[in-house]
Amino acid sequence: MTYQPNPQRYEKMHYRRCGNSGLVLSAISLGLWHNFGHVDDFANARKLIHTAFDLGITHFDLANNYGPPPGSAEETFGKILSQDFGGFLRDELIISTKAGYRMWPGPYGEWGSRKYLITSLDQSLKRMGLDYVDIFYHHRPDPETPLEESMMALHDCVKSGKALYVGISNYPAEEARKAIQMLKDLGTPCLIHQPKYSLFERWVEDGLLDVLEQTGTGCIPYSPLAQGLLTDRYLKGIPNDSRVAKGVGFLTENHLTSERLDKINKLNALAQKRNTTLAQMALAWVLKDSRITTVLIGASRSEQITDAVNSLHHLHFENEELSTIEHILKS
């Protein structure tokens, strides 16, 4: 059956301007870090993309190494694009990818050299069957390569027409400031920064968000649900079919201590008082900051995407609620 997008898809989604740019992004974006590799069910992956787009999500975020195996998420997404998003529908999407982590053997398969970044983008475009991506990120700082080299490579990706915008990810505040200034001087503004940020991961509040505000750079936090900890998934412990139990990904039993579990349950109780799920409250908490452009979610079921989008109906927090959250986190 030919995919027909929901004609009302833009009516309820919130769109936010990305820094000082001319681009707006859906307040919820879908990341393809998990559940889109060759080991995953293609029909489900396709359903996730359809559900997201039907709800007004226009931004789909990938990286060269997403899978498993590395590269397979881009191949899966490219197959979905060719089947369902032909013609002008591609123009309704913001597609991003990244390079920085290890992708192939040898000295040129990771970090931030010009050789690696430009080659990686070429490979990503082939895997997705695209002429260009909307956003190309440097995925992590490289302690050995001059920052100027990495930023010049991003600049040249835009000049070549292979990317419309560029961004950075996982850069600490002062290194981000330097990178953003270098790109500005080159004539290719840094559109957006992608850091890890959630109720349980607050490092961006120690300077990075201020840098992004001062430089007019957008912000798209990843792991806003702490890889599932800030959902109802672990309220009663570790389910047998969970990532923690299976040892899949970066989430381990060490992350789910009795102290952490107690905080999760207290946060869930507050979410219930707000008539929301814990996940909805966690997403709304990140989005309450005007410096945040969009939050990047992952999903294994379409219902999780719908739940996340419904968080946009509950973005307001009373001061007492914010104080309660801080008290729970610090207790």
N, C-alpha and C positions, 0 to 999 in steps of 0.2 A: 504493500500500500504506500502511495506517495505521501510524504510528510507535508501536512498543511499547517503552518504556524497559527497559533491562536490570534485572531484579528484584534483582540482587545489586550494584547500583551504589554502595551506601553501605558495602559491607563492607571494601574495601581502601583507600579514600581516607582521608587524614588531615584532620581538621578542627581549626582553631585558634581560640581565643577572640580576638575583635577588641578589643584594649585592655581596658578595664574594663567593656565593654558586655555585654549579654546575648546578643549575636550571635556565632555561629561561622561561619567561612568555610572553604571547601575550600582546602587548602594550595597548590593550583594553581588559578588563575583564567584564563579565556579572554578575551583582548581582541580587539575587532573593528576595530582601527585599519586593518588591511589585509585584503584578500581578501573583503570583504563589500559592496563598492560595486556600483553598477549596471553597472560595466565588468567585473565578475567573474562567474564561473559560479555561478548560483543553486544548482544541484544540489550543487556542491562545498561551498558555504557551509552548506547544510542538513546535509550529511554531517558537517561539522566540529562543528556544534552537537550533533548526535546522538551523535557519538563522545565529545565532552566530557561530556555528561550521563550517558551510559552508564558512564563511568569514575568518576562521583561528583563531577564538577566542577559546582558549583551557582551559581558567580558568573560573570556575563557582563558585561563592561565596555565601554561605548560612550562616545561624545561627540557633540555636535550636529554637528560638522564632519567626522566620519569618512565616508569614501567611497572614491573619488570617484564622482560629485560630492558636495559636502558635504550631509549629511543622508541619503544613500542607504543607509549601513550600518544606520541605525535603521529605515529602511523595509524593508530586507531582513530584519532581525531580527524586525520586527513581523509580516512575512508568515510567517516560520517559526513564530513563536509562535501565530499564529491557526490554522495548519495542524496543528501537532503538540503544542502545550502548552495545550490547552484545559482547562477545569474546574479541578480542584485541583492539576494539575501546575504551574500558575503559582505556587502557594504554595510549591513546592519550589525556586524560583529566587530568586537575588539579582541584580537587574538594576540597573545603575548607568549614569548618563550625566553629562555635564559641559557647562559653558559657560564661555567665557573667550576663546577665539580667534575670529578673524573668521568670521562666519557669513552676514551679509547686508550690502548696501551701506549707506552712510550712517553717521552718528555713533552709532547705537544698536545696531550689529550686532556688537560685540565688547567685551572687557574686563570690567568688574565693576559697572556701574551696576545699580540696582534694576530699571530699565526693561528692560535687556538680560537679566538673569538670569531674571527671572520670565517674560518673554515667551519666552525660549529654552526653558525647561522646558515651557511650554504647547505649543510647537511639537514638541518631542521626544515628548511624550505622544501627540500626534496621529499622528506618523509611526509610532510603535510600536503604536498602538491600545491604549494602557494608561490606566488611571485614576490610577496612581501608579508611581513608581520606588522601588526600595528605598533607593538612595543617589544623592544629587545633589551633585556637586562644583562648587566654583569652580575652574576649570582652571588659572588662573595669577593671581598678584597683579596688581593694577591700580595703577600709580604715581600716577594722577590722581584716582581715586575714593577717598573716605575708607573706611578698612577697616570702620568701623562700618556704613556703608551696605551693603556687600557681605555682611557677616555677618547683618545684619538681614533682608536679602532671603532668605538661606538659611534663617534661622529661620522666616520667614513661609511659605516653601515647605513646611516641615514642619507648621506650624500649619494650613495650608490642606488638608492631607491629600494633597498631590501628591508628597510624598517622605516616606519613613519615617525616614531618617537623612540627614545631610549630611557632606561631607568637603571637604578642600582638596587641591590638587595643585600641585607645583612651588614651594611656599612655602619660603623659607630659614628657618633655625632661629628667629631672633628674631621674624620676622613671623608664623611659624606659632604661636609661643607666645602672641603677642597675639591672633591670630584665635581660637585655642582658648579662651583666657580669656573673650573677648567672647561666644562662643557659650555657654559655660558660664553666664555671668552672665544671658544671655537665657533660659536654661532649655532650650536645645537643644544638648546636648553634641556636640562634633566627634567623629564616629565614627572617622575614618580619614584618613590622609594618603597621597597617591600621588606619590612622588618617583622620579626616574630613579636606578637603582642597579644596579651590576654589578661584576664583577672589574675592569673598565676605568673605572668611574665611581664614585668613592668619596666624593663630597662630603658625603653624608648622615652620614658617620662623624664629621664635624667639628661636632658639636653637635645636629643634627636628631634623630638616634635617641635621644639623651639626653632631649631635650624631649618626644618622644613617650612615652618610658617614664615620665617624671615626671608627665605629664598623663593617663596612661592612654588614650592614643590609638593605634589600630591603624596598621599600615604595610603598604602594598601596592606594592612596587617595580615599575616598568615598565621595559621593555628590559633584563631580567636577562641576556639573551644578546647584548647589544650589537648588536641588529638583525641577528643571524645571525653576527656575527664569532666568537662563542663556541660555534660548532658545527663540524661537519666540512666545512661548505660551502666554506670558503676556505683549507683546509689546503695546497692546491697552487696558490694564486693566485686569480684572479678568473674564475669560470665565465661563459661567454657569456650564459647565461640568468639571471644573478643580478641583484639590485637594483642593485648597484654598476655592473655593465656596462650596464644599461638606463638608469641615471640616475634611478631611481624612488625617491622618499622622501628621507630625510636622509643616507643612507649613500652616501659617494662614495669614489673611489679614494684620496683624501687620508687616509682612515681606515685604509687597508690598506698602510701602509709596510712596508718590509723588516724593520724593527725590530719592528713589531707582528706581522707574520707569523711571525717567529721565536718570539715569546712564545706565540702561539697554538699553534704546533707543540709547544713544550715543555709547555704545559698539557695538550695532547692526550696526550702521552706519559705524564704523570702520571695522567690519567683512565684510560688503558688499564691502568695498574698497579692501579687501583682496580676494574677490571672494569666500567667505566661508559663511556658516551660523554662527549665533552667537554661537550655541552649538559647532560647529567645532572649532571656535576660542578659546572658553573657555577650551576645552579639550587640544588643542595644547599648550595653555599657561601653563597648568600644566605640560605637557609632555616635555616642552622645557628644564626643569631642569634634568640634567643627573642623579640626585639622585633618581628620580622617576622611578620605574620599570614598572608600569602599572597603568592605571586609571580604576576605577570601575564604570561602568554605570548601570543604570536601564532602562527598556524599557517596554512600553505597546503595541508597534507596531513594527513589524520587520523593517519598514522603518527607525525608530529611530536608530536601530543598524547599519544599512547600512550607515546612515549619520555620525554616530560616527566614524566608521572605515575609512570613507573618510577624516576625520580630519588628518590622518597620511600622507596625501599628501601635507599638508600645515603647517608643524611644524616650519618652519623658521620665525622668526620675525626680522624686521629691528629695530634698536635702536630707531628710531623715533616712531615706532608703540608702542614699550614698554613704551616709555615716555608718549605717548598719553593715554595709558591705565591707567598709574599711575595718570595722571592728572585728568582723568574722575573719578576715584575711590576716589580721595582726594577732589574733588570739592564739 
